[in-house]
């Protein structure tokens, strides 16, 4: 359901790569990106997601690796500039070697 801001409704909007695959999906308000947005690679895997406030990136933005796993989370200042980056690498199994019989 579209969000209402000052009596106006944000409308769902999609952008596409030249090959026709989905590039970005989110809401537009007064011609600006507003609300939750997701950006995709040409193969359909999510690349980045976060919140826009009338055209500015705000809050936490998540970047994903080529497999769609969280790579890092960036916290944005009100001006749209990165404030802090915390890298979250995919979990790697660290199993102990099997015991020899």
C-alpha positions in Angstrom: 0.0 0.0 0.0 1.5 3.4 -0.9 2.6 5.6 1.9 0.8 9.0 2.5 2.9 12.1 3.1 1.1 15.4 3.7 -2.0 14.0 2.1 -0.1 12.7 -1.0 0.4 9.0 -1.9 3.7 7.6 -3.0 3.4 5.5 -6.2 5.2 2.3 -7.0 7.8 2.8 -9.7 10.1 0.4 -11.6 13.2 1.1 -13.7 14.6 -1.5 -16.2 18.0 -2.4 -17.6 18.4 -2.0 -21.4 17.8 -5.8 -21.7 14.4 -5.4 -20.0 15.3 -6.9 -16.7 14.3 -5.1 -13.5 17.0 -2.6 -12.3 15.2 -0.8 -9.5 11.8 -0.9 -7.7 10.5 1.6 -5.2 8.1 4.5 -4.6 8.1 7.9 -6.1 6.6 11.0 -4.5 6.5 14.3 -6.3 8.9 12.9 -8.9 11.5 11.9 -6.4 12.5 8.5 -5.0 10.8 8.1 -1.6 10.4 5.1 0.8 12.0 1.7 0.4 14.0 1.0 -2.8 15.7 -2.1 -4.1 18.3 -2.3 -6.9 19.0 -5.4 -8.9 21.8 -6.9 -11.1 20.9 -7.9 -14.6 20.7 -11.6 -13.5 17.9 -10.6 -11.1 19.9 -10.9 -7.8 19.4 -8.0 -5.4 22.4 -5.6 -5.3 21.4 -2.8 -2.8 18.4 -1.8 -0.7 17.5 1.0 1.6 15.2 4.0 2.2 14.9 7.3 0.3 13.4 10.5 1.7 12.4 12.7 -1.2 15.4 11.8 -3.3 18.0 11.4 -0.5 19.4 8.2 0.9 18.6 7.9 4.6 19.0 5.3 7.3 20.7 1.9 6.7 21.5 0.8 3.2 22.4 -2.8 2.6 24.8 -4.0 -0.2 24.6 -7.6 -1.3 27.2 -9.8 -2.9 26.6 -11.5 -6.3 24.8 -14.4 -4.6 22.4 -12.1 -2.8 24.0 -12.4 0.7 24.5 -9.3 2.8 28.0 -7.9 2.1 27.8 -4.6 4.1 25.5 -2.2 5.8 26.0 1.5 5.4 24.4 4.1 7.7 23.6 7.3 5.9 23.6 10.9 7.3 20.7 13.1 6.5 22.8 14.6 3.7 23.1 11.2 1.9 26.8 10.8 2.8 28.0 7.5 4.4 28.4 7.9 8.2 29.6 4.4 9.2 30.2 1.2 7.4 30.1 -2.1 9.0 31.1 -5.0 6.8 29.2 -8.3 7.3 30.9 -11.1 5.4 29.1 -14.3 4.6 29.5 -17.0 7.3 32.2 -19.5 6.5 32.0 -22.9 8.0 35.0 -23.7 10.2 34.6 -27.4 10.8 37.3 -29.3 12.6 39.0 -31.9 10.4 37.4 -35.3 10.5 39.1 -37.7 12.9 41.0 -40.5 11.3 40.0 -44.0 12.3 
